Amino acid sequence: MFTDDFKETPYWWEAAPIAERTQGDLPRTKVDIAIIGSGYTGLQAAVQSARAGRSTVVLEAEALGFGASTRNGGQISTSVKFGLAELTKRYGQEIAEGIVQEGQASRDYVEQFIRDEGIECHFKVAGRFDGAHSPRHYKKMVSSVAAGRYQNSGAYIVPEAEMPAELGTKAYHGGMVFPRHANLHPALYHKGLLGVARAAGAEVHSHCAVTGIKRQNGGFLLSTLKGPVEAARVVLATNGYTGGITPWQQRRVIPIGSYIIATEELPEALIDRLMPTDRNICDSRKLVYYYRRSPDRKRILFGGRVSLQEADPKVSGPRLHREMVHLFPELADTKISHSWTGKVGYTFDTLMHAGHDDGLFYAMGYCGSGVGMSSYMGMRIGQQAVDDPRGMTAFNKIPFPTRPFYSGNPWFLAPSVMAYRLWDRTGL
Ligand SMILES: Cc1cc2nc3c(=O)[nH]c(=O)nc-3n(C[C@H](O)[C@H](O)[C@H](O)COP(=O)(O)OP(=O)(O)OC[C@H]3O[C@@H](n4cnc5c(N)ncnc54)[C@H](O)[C@@H]3O)c2cc1C
């Protein structure tokens, strides 16, 4: 099942390796803004802070971009999982409208940023196809499009008879297309963003874990593996990798492993028949599978949650392969060249959050839809950290919930995955 040169690292790292190690001690030990985490959130915040003239340092525990930002599926959506009606019920009309607008703004922001900065990362507005897992799901799709749930998105229905133009599988009962959704090469985007942050004047340090944060003289003293750093303000950009140095955030973010495989290169005629478009593909199950062609159109990248407990990529790889073959039986003999995992940051209300506590700013909880949203929220939290009023978001205005006895270890994950699996089998 595995190719001879199989790797347990992301396929994306072939084009944009992340091994860079910044050498030596920290040249600057007193800064205006220290940012913890070098993913899209941290680097976007750094661009804002450095461009506003603040001395800025980004501190990363591992190699730069080690987290989800170079491991994801590269699918860009409008990120918010609820419609206006549900959000209005929860937060009232004004905040609900703000959240919906910011979902759309996040998708537009990342497109504009990539164009303005000239980042070569295969950004493409290819749209997304959502496959209906059961006839009932298809009916729900039809009625929600008819009811205008996806306002201004241009979403449209694809009946089962028209499926071959979208996807070469008989597993779905039709589906729907979101034409404005986009995709990119996540690690090339990260590499370009890192260049922009550095060019703006931010210092970025790899292998420099922050091991403690103390308040001191109206600012902060950070302990790091490369020595202490004094910072007037701190931006926490650790999402699914949030740890014990910030227990308040750790109690609110649920780290969940997501898994992806890349296939070996496929014959052109085969991949064109199975995936005639460059769209992102998801389906309507609770345990969602997400997949697409690689930017060079030679491979399929297939992701999802396939295990109750967190699993080794050598174990998750064959399970993903099985799901892929269930959809596309012609891939039964196709080998896996890469299998990897990364941590998604979920939240108890399935929404992202931003805020601050007297100089400690945070943006996190993208619930698996963070390529556009973490870029946008990183930009906004960077603005907040430099007192730019444009930084305020609707997500600052909603409570960031936790649950009693939860301290960062999602013990409830295995039973939830099991329940979702059973639910998906019913087709309800
Ligand atoms: C497998 C997978 C597939 C995904 N697919 C998609 C997709 O197709 N579309 C989409 O929109 N979203 C997707 N996502 C989600 C998206 O990748 C994330 O939401 C986004 O990358 C989050 O960026 P971030 O900068 O907030 O966090 P990350 O990129 O995770 O960065 C956090 C960083 O903080 C560092 N860190 C943690 N603690 C410390 C410390 N104490 N000191 C220093 N550094 C620290 C970590 O090492 C890490 O590098 C996916 C995620 C995964 C894992």
Ligand as a Chemical Component Dictionary entry (heavy atoms), coordinates in Angstrom:
data_LIG
# 
_chem_comp.id                   LIG 
_chem_comp.type                 NON-POLYMER 
_chem_comp.pdbx_formal_charge   0 
_chem_comp.three_letter_code    LIG 
# 
loop_
_chem_comp_atom.comp_id 
_chem_comp_atom.atom_id 
_chem_comp_atom.alt_atom_id 
_chem_comp_atom.type_symbol 
_chem_comp_atom.charge 
_chem_comp_atom.model_Cartn_x 
_chem_comp_atom.model_Cartn_y 
_chem_comp_atom.model_Cartn_z 
_chem_comp_atom.pdbx_ordinal 
LIG C1  C1  C 0 -4.637 17.898 8.724  1  
LIG C2  C2  C 0 -5.295 19.255 8.718  2  
LIG C3  C3  C 0 -6.076 19.630 7.621  3  
LIG C4  C4  C 0 -6.663 20.886 7.589  4  
LIG N1  N1  N 0 -7.316 21.274 6.451  5  
LIG C5  C5  C 0 -7.821 22.523 6.357  6  
LIG C6  C6  C 0 -8.390 22.969 5.140  7  
LIG O1  O1  O 0 -8.379 22.286 4.112  8  
LIG N2  N2  N 0 -8.949 24.213 5.124  9  
LIG C7  C7  C 0 -8.927 25.034 6.219  10 
LIG O2  O2  O 0 -9.457 26.151 6.148  11 
LIG N3  N3  N 0 -8.333 24.647 7.372  12 
LIG C8  C8  C 0 -7.765 23.433 7.464  13 
LIG N4  N4  N 0 -7.130 23.050 8.605  14 
LIG C9  C9  C 0 -7.019 24.018 9.719  15 
LIG C10 C10 C 0 -5.941 25.086 9.488  16 
LIG O3  O3  O 0 -4.765 24.470 9.008  17 
LIG C11 C11 C 0 -5.657 25.807 10.824 18 
LIG O4  O4  O 0 -6.848 26.357 11.313 19 
LIG C12 C12 C 0 -4.637 26.938 10.703 20 
LIG O5  O5  O 0 -3.478 26.515 10.036 21 
LIG C13 C13 C 0 -4.278 27.451 12.101 22 
LIG O6  O6  O 0 -3.178 28.316 12.020 23 
LIG P1  P1  P 0 -2.526 28.854 13.343 24 
LIG O7  O7  O 0 -1.415 29.740 12.943 25 
LIG O8  O8  O 0 -3.543 29.443 14.249 26 
LIG O9  O9  O 0 -1.977 27.554 14.101 27 
LIG P2  P2  P 0 -0.811 26.534 13.699 28 
LIG O10 O10 O 0 -0.424 26.645 12.277 29 
LIG O11 O11 O 0 -1.209 25.211 14.212 30 
LIG O12 O12 O 0 0.434  27.087 14.522 31 
LIG C14 C14 C 0 0.511  27.053 15.934 32 
LIG C15 C15 C 0 2.003  27.002 16.285 33 
LIG O13 O13 O 0 2.180  27.331 17.670 34 
LIG C16 C16 C 0 3.366  26.674 18.083 35 
LIG N5  N5  N 0 3.417  26.662 19.551 36 
LIG C17 C17 C 0 2.547  26.065 20.409 37 
LIG N6  N6  N 0 2.951  26.282 21.690 38 
LIG C18 C18 C 0 4.072  27.025 21.638 39 
LIG C19 C19 C 0 4.954  27.547 22.635 40 
LIG N7  N7  N 0 4.739  27.359 23.946 41 
LIG N8  N8  N 0 6.033  28.271 22.238 42 
LIG C20 C20 C 0 6.267  28.508 20.916 43 
LIG N9  N9  N 0 5.461  28.008 19.931 44 
LIG C21 C21 C 0 4.381  27.285 20.288 45 
LIG C22 C22 C 0 3.217  25.281 17.463 46 
LIG O14 O14 O 0 4.450  24.603 17.397 47 
LIG C23 C23 C 0 2.634  25.629 16.083 48 
LIG O15 O15 O 0 3.646  25.692 15.078 49 
LIG C24 C24 C 0 -6.528 21.797 8.688  50 
LIG C25 C25 C 0 -5.766 21.408 9.788  51 
LIG C26 C26 C 0 -5.152 20.155 9.814  52 
LIG C27 C27 C 0 -4.327 19.775 10.995 53 
# 
loop_
_chem_comp_bond.comp_id 
_chem_comp_bond.atom_id_1 
_chem_comp_bond.atom_id_2 
_chem_comp_bond.value_order 
_chem_comp_bond.pdbx_ordinal 
LIG C1  C2  SING 1  
LIG C2  C3  SING 2  
LIG C2  C26 DOUB 3  
LIG C3  C4  DOUB 4  
LIG C4  N1  SING 5  
LIG C4  C24 SING 6  
LIG N1  C5  DOUB 7  
LIG C5  C6  SING 8  
LIG C5  C8  SING 9  
LIG C6  O1  DOUB 10 
LIG C6  N2  SING 11 
LIG N2  C7  SING 12 
LIG C7  O2  DOUB 13 
LIG C7  N3  SING 14 
LIG N3  C8  DOUB 15 
LIG C8  N4  SING 16 
LIG N4  C9  SING 17 
LIG N4  C24 SING 18 
LIG C9  C10 SING 19 
LIG C10 O3  SING 20 
LIG C10 C11 SING 21 
LIG C11 O4  SING 22 
LIG C11 C12 SING 23 
LIG C12 O5  SING 24 
LIG C12 C13 SING 25 
LIG C13 O6  SING 26 
LIG O6  P1  SING 27 
LIG P1  O7  DOUB 28 
LIG P1  O8  SING 29 
LIG P1  O9  SING 30 
LIG O9  P2  SING 31 
LIG P2  O10 DOUB 32 
LIG P2  O11 SING 33 
LIG P2  O12 SING 34 
LIG O12 C14 SING 35 
LIG C14 C15 SING 36 
LIG C15 O13 SING 37 
LIG C15 C23 SING 38 
LIG O13 C16 SING 39 
LIG C16 N5  SING 40 
LIG C16 C22 SING 41 
LIG N5  C17 SING 42 
LIG N5  C21 SING 43 
LIG C17 N6  DOUB 44 
LIG N6  C18 SING 45 
LIG C18 C19 SING 46 
LIG C18 C21 DOUB 47 
LIG C19 N7  SING 48 
LIG C19 N8  DOUB 49 
LIG N8  C20 SING 50 
LIG C20 N9  DOUB 51 
LIG N9  C21 SING 52 
LIG C22 O14 SING 53 
LIG C22 C23 SING 54 
LIG C23 O15 SING 55 
LIG C24 C25 DOUB 56 
LIG C25 C26 SING 57 
LIG C26 C27 SING 58 
# 
